[in-house]
Amino acid sequence: MSSTKKGNNYYFGLKAHIGVDADSGLVHSLEITTAKVADGNMIDVLVHGEEAIVLGDRAYTRNDRNLEA
């Protein structure tokens, strides 16, 4: 485990990055990382390619991932 600093606060521990099926609510992918791994770095691991839509906060977006319908 490791620590990371966000603002003036230190965080120690792990993060769970979870991919969930919107229809069933079942978890289809799970990755556990140290606290300092950025959320956006994990999106490619969490999606399996059959998603019609991917929902997440701004940490998961990147211009080369944004698709226009």
Gaussian input, Z-matrix of N, CA and C with variables (Angstrom, degrees):
# hf/3-21g

backbone

0 1
 N
 C     1     B1
 C     2     B2     1     A1
 N     3     B3     2     A2     1     D1
 C     4     B4     3     A3     2     D2
 C     5     B5     4     A4     3     D3
 N     6     B6     5     A5     4     D4
 C     7     B7     6     A6     5     D5
 C     8     B8     7     A7     6     D6
 N     9     B9     8     A8     7     D7
 C    10    B10     9     A9     8     D8
 C    11    B11    10    A10     9     D9
 N    12    B12    11    A11    10    D10
 C    13    B13    12    A12    11    D11
 C    14    B14    13    A13    12    D12
 N    15    B15    14    A14    13    D13
 C    16    B16    15    A15    14    D14
 C    17    B17    16    A16    15    D15
 N    18    B18    17    A17    16    D16
 C    19    B19    18    A18    17    D17
 C    20    B20    19    A19    18    D18
 N    21    B21    20    A20    19    D19
 C    22    B22    21    A21    20    D20
 C    23    B23    22    A22    21    D21
 N    24    B24    23    A23    22    D22
 C    25    B25    24    A24    23    D23
 C    26    B26    25    A25    24    D24
 N    27    B27    26    A26    25    D25
 C    28    B28    27    A27    26    D26
 C    29    B29    28    A28    27    D27
 N    30    B30    29    A29    28    D28
 C    31    B31    30    A30    29    D29
 C    32    B32    31    A31    30    D30
 N    33    B33    32    A32    31    D31
 C    34    B34    33    A33    32    D32
 C    35    B35    34    A34    33    D33
 N    36    B36    35    A35    34    D34
 C    37    B37    36    A36    35    D35
 C    38    B38    37    A37    36    D36
 N    39    B39    38    A38    37    D37
 C    40    B40    39    A39    38    D38
 C    41    B41    40    A40    39    D39
 N    42    B42    41    A41    40    D40
 C    43    B43    42    A42    41    D41
 C    44    B44    43    A43    42    D42
 N    45    B45    44    A44    43    D43
 C    46    B46    45    A45    44    D44
 C    47    B47    46    A46    45    D45
 N    48    B48    47    A47    46    D46
 C    49    B49    48    A48    47    D47
 C    50    B50    49    A49    48    D48
 N    51    B51    50    A50    49    D49
 C    52    B52    51    A51    50    D50
 C    53    B53    52    A52    51    D51
 N    54    B54    53    A53    52    D52
 C    55    B55    54    A54    53    D53
 C    56    B56    55    A55    54    D54
 N    57    B57    56    A56    55    D55
 C    58    B58    57    A57    56    D56
 C    59    B59    58    A58    57    D57
 N    60    B60    59    A59    58    D58
 C    61    B61    60    A60    59    D59
 C    62    B62    61    A61    60    D60
 N    63    B63    62    A62    61    D61
 C    64    B64    63    A63    62    D62
 C    65    B65    64    A64    63    D63
 N    66    B66    65    A65    64    D64
 C    67    B67    66    A66    65    D65
 C    68    B68    67    A67    66    D66
 N    69    B69    68    A68    67    D67
 C    70    B70    69    A69    68    D68
 C    71    B71    70    A70    69    D69
 N    72    B72    71    A71    70    D70
 C    73    B73    72    A72    71    D71
 C    74    B74    73    A73    72    D72
 N    75    B75    74    A74    73    D73
 C    76    B76    75    A75    74    D74
 C    77    B77    76    A76    75    D75
 N    78    B78    77    A77    76    D76
 C    79    B79    78    A78    77    D77
 C    80    B80    79    A79    78    D78
 N    81    B81    80    A80    79    D79
 C    82    B82    81    A81    80    D80
 C    83    B83    82    A82    81    D81
 N    84    B84    83    A83    82    D82
 C    85    B85    84    A84    83    D83
 C    86    B86    85    A85    84    D84
 N    87    B87    86    A86    85    D85
 C    88    B88    87    A87    86    D86
 C    89    B89    88    A88    87    D87
 N    90    B90    89    A89    88    D88
 C    91    B91    90    A90    89    D89
 C    92    B92    91    A91    90    D90
 N    93    B93    92    A92    91    D91
 C    94    B94    93    A93    92    D92
 C    95    B95    94    A94    93    D93
 N    96    B96    95    A95    94    D94
 C    97    B97    96    A96    95    D95
 C    98    B98    97    A97    96    D96
 N    99    B99    98    A98    97    D97
 C   100   B100    99    A99    98    D98
 C   101   B101   100   A100    99    D99
 N   102   B102   101   A101   100   D100
 C   103   B103   102   A102   101   D101
 C   104   B104   103   A103   102   D102
 N   105   B105   104   A104   103   D103
 C   106   B106   105   A105   104   D104
 C   107   B107   106   A106   105   D105
 N   108   B108   107   A107   106   D106
 C   109   B109   108   A108   107   D107
 C   110   B110   109   A109   108   D108
 N   111   B111   110   A110   109   D109
 C   112   B112   111   A111   110   D110
 C   113   B113   112   A112   111   D111
 N   114   B114   113   A113   112   D112
 C   115   B115   114   A114   113   D113
 C   116   B116   115   A115   114   D114
 N   117   B117   116   A116   115   D115
 C   118   B118   117   A117   116   D116
 C   119   B119   118   A118   117   D117
 N   120   B120   119   A119   118   D118
 C   121   B121   120   A120   119   D119
 C   122   B122   121   A121   120   D120
 N   123   B123   122   A122   121   D121
 C   124   B124   123   A123   122   D122
 C   125   B125   124   A124   123   D123
 N   126   B126   125   A125   124   D124
 C   127   B127   126   A126   125   D125
 C   128   B128   127   A127   126   D126
 N   129   B129   128   A128   127   D127
 C   130   B130   129   A129   128   D128
 C   131   B131   130   A130   129   D129
 N   132   B132   131   A131   130   D130
 C   133   B133   132   A132   131   D131
 C   134   B134   133   A133   132   D132
 N   135   B135   134   A134   133   D133
 C   136   B136   135   A135   134   D134
 C   137   B137   136   A136   135   D135
 N   138   B138   137   A137   136   D136
 C   139   B139   138   A138   137   D137
 C   140   B140   139   A139   138   D138
 N   141   B141   140   A140   139   D139
 C   142   B142   141   A141   140   D140
 C   143   B143   142   A142   141   D141
 N   144   B144   143   A143   142   D142
 C   145   B145   144   A144   143   D143
 C   146   B146   145   A145   144   D144
 N   147   B147   146   A146   145   D145
 C   148   B148   147   A147   146   D146
 C   149   B149   148   A148   147   D147
 N   150   B150   149   A149   148   D148
 C   151   B151   150   A150   149   D149
 C   152   B152   151   A151   150   D150
 N   153   B153   152   A152   151   D151
 C   154   B154   153   A153   152   D152
 C   155   B155   154   A154   153   D153
 N   156   B156   155   A155   154   D154
 C   157   B157   156   A156   155   D155
 C   158   B158   157   A157   156   D156
 N   159   B159   158   A158   157   D157
 C   160   B160   159   A159   158   D158
 C   161   B161   160   A160   159   D159
 N   162   B162   161   A161   160   D160
 C   163   B163   162   A162   161   D161
 C   164   B164   163   A163   162   D162
 N   165   B165   164   A164   163   D163
 C   166   B166   165   A165   164   D164
 C   167   B167   166   A166   165   D165
 N   168   B168   167   A167   166   D166
 C   169   B169   168   A168   167   D167
 C   170   B170   169   A169   168   D168
 N   171   B171   170   A170   169   D169
 C   172   B172   171   A171   170   D170
 C   173   B173   172   A172   171   D171
 N   174   B174   173   A173   172   D172
 C   175   B175   174   A174   173   D173
 C   176   B176   175   A175   174   D174
 N   177   B177   176   A176   175   D175
 C   178   B178   177   A177   176   D176
 C   179   B179   178   A178   177   D177
 N   180   B180   179   A179   178   D178
 C   181   B181   180   A180   179   D179
 C   182   B182   181   A181   180   D180
 N   183   B183   182   A182   181   D181
 C   184   B184   183   A183   182   D182
 C   185   B185   184   A184   183   D183
 N   186   B186   185   A185   184   D184
 C   187   B187   186   A186   185   D185
 C   188   B188   187   A187   186   D186
 N   189   B189   188   A188   187   D187
 C   190   B190   189   A189   188   D188
 C   191   B191   190   A190   189   D189
 N   192   B192   191   A191   190   D190
 C   193   B193   192   A192   191   D191
 C   194   B194   193   A193   192   D192
 N   195   B195   194   A194   193   D193
 C   196   B196   195   A195   194   D194
 C   197   B197   196   A196   195   D195
 N   198   B198   197   A197   196   D196
 C   199   B199   198   A198   197   D197
 C   200   B200   199   A199   198   D198
 N   201   B201   200   A200   199   D199
 C   202   B202   201   A201   200   D200
 C   203   B203   202   A202   201   D201
 N   204   B204   203   A203   202   D202
 C   205   B205   204   A204   203   D203
 C   206   B206   205   A205   204   D204

   B1=1.4462
   B2=1.5199
   B3=1.3097
   B4=1.4542
   B5=1.5230
   B6=1.3185
   B7=1.4634
   B8=1.5140
   B9=1.3160
   B10=1.4534
   B11=1.5149
   B12=1.3162
   B13=1.4589
   B14=1.5214
   B15=1.3177
   B16=1.4615
   B17=1.5155
   B18=1.3247
   B19=1.4583
   B20=1.5142
   B21=1.3057
   B22=1.4627
   B23=1.5173
   B24=1.3334
   B25=1.4619
   B26=1.5242
   B27=1.3139
   B28=1.4550
   B29=1.5214
   B30=1.3228
   B31=1.4557
   B32=1.5181
   B33=1.3044
   B34=1.4468
   B35=1.5187
   B36=1.3039
   B37=1.4535
   B38=1.5060
   B39=1.3163
   B40=1.4569
   B41=1.5186
   B42=1.3354
   B43=1.4589
   B44=1.5220
   B45=1.3126
   B46=1.4657
   B47=1.5238
   B48=1.3195
   B49=1.4690
   B50=1.5259
   B51=1.3298
   B52=1.4639
   B53=1.5291
   B54=1.3280
   B55=1.4563
   B56=1.5183
   B57=1.3466
   B58=1.4684
   B59=1.5227
   B60=1.3235
   B61=1.4623
   B62=1.5278
   B63=1.3317
   B64=1.4692
   B65=1.5247
   B66=1.3195
   B67=1.4648
   B68=1.5286
   B69=1.3100
   B70=1.4639
   B71=1.5274
   B72=1.3271
   B73=1.4573
   B74=1.5189
   B75=1.3228
   B76=1.4647
   B77=1.5283
   B78=1.3130
   B79=1.4634
   B80=1.5215
   B81=1.3515
   B82=1.4628
   B83=1.5189
   B84=1.3331
   B85=1.4509
   B86=1.5220
   B87=1.3291
   B88=1.4508
   B89=1.5177
   B90=1.3189
   B91=1.4546
   B92=1.5222
   B93=1.3193
   B94=1.4572
   B95=1.5242
   B96=1.3375
   B97=1.4656
   B98=1.5278
   B99=1.3154
   B100=1.4593
   B101=1.5149
   B102=1.3167
   B103=1.4635
   B104=1.5179
   B105=1.3206
   B106=1.4578
   B107=1.5286
   B108=1.3243
   B109=1.4660
   B110=1.5246
   B111=1.3235
   B112=1.4696
   B113=1.5227
   B114=1.3189
   B115=1.4606
   B116=1.5268
   B117=1.3116
   B118=1.4610
   B119=1.5179
   B120=1.3087
   B121=1.4682
   B122=1.5214
   B123=1.3144
   B124=1.4577
   B125=1.5255
   B126=1.3162
   B127=1.4649
   B128=1.5283
   B129=1.3293
   B130=1.4649
   B131=1.5246
   B132=1.3152
   B133=1.4620
   B134=1.5272
   B135=1.3281
   B136=1.4608
   B137=1.5250
   B138=1.3108
   B139=1.4714
   B140=1.5254
   B141=1.3113
   B142=1.4618
   B143=1.5200
   B144=1.3314
   B145=1.4544
   B146=1.5066
   B147=1.3214
   B148=1.4577
   B149=1.5185
   B150=1.3239
   B151=1.4596
   B152=1.5261
   B153=1.3150
   B154=1.4565
   B155=1.5261
   B156=1.3336
   B157=1.4578
   B158=1.5289
   B159=1.3135
   B160=1.4599
   B161=1.5196
   B162=1.3236
   B163=1.4556
   B164=1.5245
   B165=1.3128
   B166=1.4595
   B167=1.5146
   B168=1.3135
   B169=1.4610
   B170=1.5381
   B171=1.3136
   B172=1.4609
   B173=1.5206
   B174=1.3172
   B175=1.4635
   B176=1.5274
   B177=1.3269
   B178=1.4580
   B179=1.5264
   B180=1.3189
   B181=1.4639
   B182=1.5198
   B183=1.3074
   B184=1.4563
   B185=1.5223
   B186=1.3277
   B187=1.4614
   B188=1.5286
   B189=1.3240
   B190=1.4551
   B191=1.5287
   B192=1.3267
   B193=1.4640
   B194=1.5168
   B195=1.3112
   B196=1.4600
   B197=1.5195
   B198=1.3193
   B199=1.4566
   B200=1.5138
   B201=1.2905
   B202=1.4631
   B203=1.5194
   B204=1.3030
   B205=1.4779
   B206=1.5045
   A1=108.88
   A2=114.40
   A3=119.49
   A4=108.92
   A5=114.96
   A6=119.86
   A7=109.77
   A8=115.19
   A9=121.89
   A10=108.48
   A11=116.68
   A12=121.03
   A13=109.16
   A14=116.35
   A15=122.44
   A16=106.35
   A17=116.25
   A18=119.91
   A19=108.30
   A20=117.04
   A21=121.47
   A22=112.49
   A23=117.37
   A24=121.30
   A25=110.86
   A26=116.29
   A27=122.81
   A28=109.30
   A29=115.49
   A30=121.83
   A31=108.42
   A32=116.28
   A33=122.58
   A34=108.35
   A35=116.53
   A36=118.03
   A37=113.01
   A38=114.69
   A39=123.31
   A40=110.54
   A41=115.66
   A42=122.07
   A43=108.10
   A44=115.45
   A45=121.33
   A46=107.37
   A47=117.01
   A48=123.45
   A49=105.55
   A50=116.90
   A51=121.08
   A52=110.64
   A53=116.75
   A54=123.39
   A55=108.98
   A56=116.89
   A57=121.60
   A58=109.80
   A59=116.02
   A60=121.53
   A61=108.80
   A62=117.11
   A63=121.35
   A64=112.43
   A65=118.02
   A66=120.69
   A67=112.39
   A68=116.81
   A69=119.83
   A70=113.55
   A71=116.97
   A72=120.61
   A73=113.42
   A74=116.90
   A75=121.50
   A76=111.15
   A77=116.00
   A78=122.13
   A79=108.68
   A80=117.21
   A81=120.07
   A82=112.49
   A83=118.54
   A84=120.86
   A85=109.82
   A86=114.63
   A87=121.16
   A88=108.47
   A89=116.70
   A90=122.13
   A91=108.25
   A92=116.96
   A93=122.77
   A94=107.14
   A95=116.79
   A96=121.42
   A97=109.54
   A98=115.41
   A99=119.96
   A100=108.70
   A101=117.05
   A102=121.95
   A103=112.86
   A104=117.98
   A105=119.51
   A106=114.64
   A107=119.27
   A108=121.65
   A109=108.90
   A110=116.67
   A111=121.50
   A112=110.83
   A113=116.85
   A114=121.91
   A115=111.84
   A116=116.73
   A117=120.86
   A118=113.75
   A119=117.78
   A120=120.87
   A121=112.45
   A122=117.91
   A123=121.26
   A124=114.25
   A125=119.16
   A126=121.14
   A127=112.31
   A128=117.55
   A129=119.52
   A130=112.10
   A131=117.64
   A132=122.02
   A133=110.66
   A134=117.08
   A135=121.36
   A136=114.09
   A137=118.46
   A138=120.04
   A139=109.46
   A140=116.65
   A141=120.49
   A142=112.97
   A143=118.09
   A144=121.12
   A145=116.10
   A146=118.57
   A147=121.08
   A148=112.36
   A149=117.98
   A150=121.81
   A151=110.90
   A152=116.21
   A153=121.56
   A154=109.55
   A155=116.42
   A156=122.44
   A157=108.39
   A158=115.67
   A159=121.72
   A160=107.36
   A161=116.80
   A162=121.99
   A163=109.69
   A164=116.44
   A165=121.31
   A166=109.37
   A167=116.86
   A168=119.30
   A169=109.80
   A170=117.04
   A171=121.95
   A172=113.66
   A173=117.47
   A174=120.37
   A175=111.88
   A176=117.60
   A177=121.41
   A178=113.56
   A179=118.88
   A180=120.31
   A181=111.00
   A182=113.60
   A183=122.38
   A184=105.75
   A185=118.31
   A186=120.85
   A187=113.01
   A188=119.01
   A189=119.34
   A190=112.60
   A191=118.31
   A192=122.08
   A193=112.26
   A194=118.11
   A195=121.48
   A196=109.63
   A197=115.99
   A198=121.63
   A199=109.45
   A200=115.82
   A201=119.42
   A202=108.51
   A203=115.43
   A204=120.33
   A205=111.18
   D1=159.41
   D2=179.63
   D3=-144.99
   D4=175.58
   D5=178.58
   D6=-116.00
   D7=159.92
   D8=176.11
   D9=-142.07
   D10=155.71
   D11=-179.09
   D12=-114.00
   D13=129.80
   D14=176.15
   D15=-128.40
   D16=113.44
   D17=-172.50
   D18=68.56
   D19=-128.37
   D20=177.40
   D21=-102.63
   D22=9.49
   D23=-177.08
   D24=-109.06
   D25=140.47
   D26=174.65
   D27=-99.54
   D28=140.30
   D29=177.51
   D30=-122.98
   D31=135.61
   D32=-178.89
   D33=-124.23
   D34=131.46
   D35=176.27
   D36=141.99
   D37=-150.31
   D38=-175.19
   D39=-124.12
   D40=162.01
   D41=173.70
   D42=-121.34
   D43=144.26
   D44=172.43
   D45=-107.41
   D46=120.04
   D47=176.30
   D48=-103.13
   D49=119.30
   D50=-169.20
   D51=-125.05
   D52=130.44
   D53=172.16
   D54=-103.34
   D55=126.03
   D56=-175.08
   D57=-124.42
   D58=138.25
   D59=175.01
   D60=-73.04
   D61=125.81
   D62=-176.09
   D63=-66.95
   D64=-34.30
   D65=-177.51
   D66=-74.58
   D67=-48.62
   D68=-174.98
   D69=-94.30
   D70=-22.26
   D71=-176.16
   D72=79.80
   D73=7.65
   D74=-179.29
   D75=-85.83
   D76=143.58
   D77=177.03
   D78=-74.71
   D79=128.39
   D80=177.05
   D81=-111.06
   D82=-15.38
   D83=175.69
   D84=-152.03
   D85=146.09
   D86=-177.30
   D87=-147.63
   D88=130.02
   D89=175.22
   D90=-131.58
   D91=132.70
   D92=176.58
   D93=-107.29
   D94=127.97
   D95=-179.46
   D96=-132.20
   D97=170.66
   D98=172.93
   D99=-69.72
   D100=164.07
   D101=-175.80
   D102=-63.54
   D103=-25.68
   D104=-174.76
   D105=-83.87
   D106=-5.59
   D107=177.58
   D108=-74.24
   D109=126.96
   D110=-179.31
   D111=-69.49
   D112=140.48
   D113=-179.70
   D114=-57.34
   D115=-41.43
   D116=-177.45
   D117=-62.69
   D118=-23.16
   D119=178.86
   D120=-73.66
   D121=-13.22
   D122=-174.31
   D123=-100.68
   D124=-7.23
   D125=-174.28
   D126=-61.02
   D127=-38.62
   D128=-178.68
   D129=-66.85
   D130=-26.05
   D131=177.22
   D132=-78.51
   D133=-32.51
   D134=-173.73
   D135=-80.25
   D136=-29.89
   D137=-179.94
   D138=-89.70
   D139=145.61
   D140=-178.00
   D141=-110.55
   D142=0.17
   D143=173.49
   D144=101.02
   D145=-11.64
   D146=-179.28
   D147=-102.78
   D148=9.25
   D149=-178.53
   D150=-73.61
   D151=139.77
   D152=172.55
   D153=-87.56
   D154=-26.24
   D155=179.91
   D156=-152.21
   D157=145.40
   D158=177.04
   D159=-121.94
   D160=125.57
   D161=-179.25
   D162=-111.61
   D163=140.66
   D164=178.11
   D165=-176.63
   D166=172.64
   D167=178.51
   D168=-83.74
   D169=-176.42
   D170=-174.67
   D171=-60.69
   D172=-24.08
   D173=-178.98
   D174=-62.11
   D175=-24.36
   D176=-176.90
   D177=-94.34
   D178=-2.02
   D179=-177.21
   D180=-94.02
   D181=151.93
   D182=176.35
   D183=-155.25
   D184=143.91
   D185=-174.95
   D186=-58.23
   D187=-36.74
   D188=-178.80
   D189=-75.35
   D190=-7.12
   D191=176.26
   D192=-96.69
   D193=-20.03
   D194=-176.32
   D195=-72.87
   D196=123.70
   D197=179.63
   D198=-109.79
   D199=145.44
   D200=176.28
   D201=-100.42
   D202=135.22
   D203=-179.04
   D204=-77.26

